[in-house]
Amino acid sequence: MSLPPPSPRGTALITGASSGIGAAMARALASRGYGTTLVARDVNRLRRLADELRTYGARVEIVEADLTSRTDRAELQACVKRTGLAVDILVNGAGAATRGSIAECDLDVELRHMELNMISVVDLCRTFVDGMIARNSGAILNIASTAAFKPMDRQGTYAASKAFVLSFTRTLRHELQDTPVTVTALCPGPVATDFDRRAGFAAEEIAAIPSVMWKSADDVAAVAVDALERGAELCIPGRANVADATMSLLKTKQLASQAVSR
Ligand SMILES: NC(=O)c1ccc[n+]([C@@H]2O[C@H](COP(=O)([O-])OP(=O)(O)OC[C@H]3O[C@@H](n4cnc5c(N)ncnc54)[C@H](OP(=O)(O)O)[C@@H]3O)[C@@H](O)[C@H]2O)c1
């Protein structure tokens, strides 16, 4: 069993909890008795979710934070410290993407998303892992994507940022192998959330994705909690998405085998 048991002074800190997979992770963990600390910018959505989770009898705090801001990330750490709670489970779920070519993108937006998708993940892992090591207990779930396995036209920085999350997560896991702290990368394929609309996908693009690849946020959260319980290194929800990731890896292998140098 790799998921620390629920405890009155422990919390599961979940970023991106106002929506989609993050909110589903909060429901899944709260329904198992975990106190949760919900983090996002939309405080009204966080309040509504907190009210719902309290009906399960769970302890909940909310923290409004723009995770692209280093100041907000430091304030999040200070806020957790003030509560006296220990972050036993960290779910880095906040993420965002745009749709468009690298040559035509709005650089400021891309750089903000890169700060959110990569830098905030490194920052929060670094911030909370020390306590987990000291307590000999902890679990980290970083949400990457099947986009981590391949370059993606018109989603160049997003796919690269998820490749970063996957690589970083596997390294952190390896570095912690002699501790009881587990680190898991969740790589979903398409999930029915607000994500695509926010990223600016056209309805036709969404409709073109084969139905077999789609998962609900609740299904993804259930598979992710199971992976956390097993202390798994990698979790890809759905056979079609496992096949997609495998194909991407085979293409990379083929590329490497052709890149023979003298
Ligand atoms: N949906 C998919 O198809 C899919 C597939 C693979 C991987 N993923 C990954 O799964 C994760 C969750 O995505 P989702 O599908 O649940 O999307 P979503 O419904 O759009 O949720 C994204 C979450 O990130 C938060 N967020 C965005 N910008 C933020 C910021 N600057 N500071 C703090 N929080 C911020 C949002 O909250 P606020 O707006 O309230 O701040 C929201 O809670 C992301 O990392 C995404 O890359 C999604």
The ligand as a MOL file (V3000), in Angstrom:
LIG
                    3D

  0  0  0     0  0            999 V3000
M  V30 BEGIN CTAB
M  V30 COUNTS 48 52 0 0 0
M  V30 BEGIN ATOM
M  V30 1 N -8.5560 16.9950 -20.7620 0
M  V30 2 C -7.6630 16.2970 -21.4550 0
M  V30 3 O -7.9270 15.8300 -22.5630 0
M  V30 4 C -6.2810 16.0440 -20.8640 0
M  V30 5 C -5.5130 15.0230 -21.4290 0
M  V30 6 C -4.2640 14.7590 -20.9220 0
M  V30 7 C -3.7760 15.5110 -19.8690 0
M  V30 8 N -4.5350 16.5120 -19.3410 0 CHG=1
M  V30 9 C -3.9510 17.2740 -18.2270 0
M  V30 10 O -4.7740 17.0940 -17.0950 0
M  V30 11 C -4.6480 18.2230 -16.2400 0
M  V30 12 C -6.0410 18.6970 -15.8450 0
M  V30 13 O -6.7020 19.1190 -17.0370 0
M  V30 14 P -8.2920 19.0520 -17.1830 0
M  V30 15 O -8.5790 18.2330 -18.3620 0
M  V30 16 O -8.9190 18.7180 -15.9000 0 CHG=-1
M  V30 17 O -8.5620 20.5620 -17.6160 0
M  V30 18 P -9.4890 21.6970 -16.9900 0
M  V30 19 O -10.8450 21.1730 -16.7040 0
M  V30 20 O -9.3320 22.8640 -17.9150 0
M  V30 21 O -8.7550 22.0200 -15.5960 0
M  V30 22 C -7.5450 22.7250 -15.5600 0
M  V30 23 C -7.3110 23.1570 -14.1320 0
M  V30 24 O -6.0880 23.8980 -14.0730 0
M  V30 25 C -6.3300 25.0880 -13.3420 0
M  V30 26 N -5.4660 26.1630 -13.7920 0
M  V30 27 C -5.3280 26.6340 -15.0670 0
M  V30 28 N -4.4930 27.6780 -15.0630 0
M  V30 29 C -4.1110 27.8790 -13.7730 0
M  V30 30 C -3.2620 28.8070 -13.1300 0
M  V30 31 N -2.6210 29.7730 -13.8260 0
M  V30 32 N -3.0830 28.7350 -11.7920 0
M  V30 33 C -3.7400 27.7680 -11.0800 0
M  V30 34 N -4.5440 26.8480 -11.6190 0
M  V30 35 C -4.7230 26.9100 -12.9580 0
M  V30 36 C -7.7760 25.4430 -13.6270 0
M  V30 37 O -8.3230 26.2390 -12.5740 0
M  V30 38 P -8.6210 27.7970 -12.6300 0
M  V30 39 O -8.9570 28.1730 -14.0230 0
M  V30 40 O -9.7230 27.9650 -11.6200 0
M  V30 41 O -7.3310 28.4160 -12.1430 0
M  V30 42 C -8.4270 24.0610 -13.6090 0
M  V30 43 O -8.7440 23.7060 -12.2870 0
M  V30 44 C -3.8180 19.2530 -17.0020 0
M  V30 45 O -2.4830 19.2070 -16.5400 0
M  V30 46 C -3.8910 18.7680 -18.4340 0
M  V30 47 O -2.7510 19.1450 -19.1690 0
M  V30 48 C -5.7760 16.7890 -19.8050 0
M  V30 END ATOM
M  V30 BEGIN BOND
M  V30 1 1 1 2
M  V30 2 2 2 3
M  V30 3 1 2 4
M  V30 4 1 4 5
M  V30 5 2 4 48
M  V30 6 2 5 6
M  V30 7 1 6 7
M  V30 8 2 7 8
M  V30 9 1 8 9
M  V30 10 1 8 48
M  V30 11 1 9 10
M  V30 12 1 9 46
M  V30 13 1 10 11
M  V30 14 1 11 12
M  V30 15 1 11 44
M  V30 16 1 12 13
M  V30 17 1 13 14
M  V30 18 2 14 15
M  V30 19 1 14 16
M  V30 20 1 14 17
M  V30 21 1 17 18
M  V30 22 2 18 19
M  V30 23 1 18 20
M  V30 24 1 18 21
M  V30 25 1 21 22
M  V30 26 1 22 23
M  V30 27 1 23 24
M  V30 28 1 23 42
M  V30 29 1 24 25
M  V30 30 1 25 26
M  V30 31 1 25 36
M  V30 32 1 26 27
M  V30 33 1 26 35
M  V30 34 2 27 28
M  V30 35 1 28 29
M  V30 36 1 29 30
M  V30 37 2 29 35
M  V30 38 1 30 31
M  V30 39 2 30 32
M  V30 40 1 32 33
M  V30 41 2 33 34
M  V30 42 1 34 35
M  V30 43 1 36 37
M  V30 44 1 36 42
M  V30 45 1 37 38
M  V30 46 2 38 39
M  V30 47 1 38 40
M  V30 48 1 38 41
M  V30 49 1 42 43
M  V30 50 1 44 45
M  V30 51 1 44 46
M  V30 52 1 46 47
M  V30 END BOND
M  V30 END CTAB
M  END
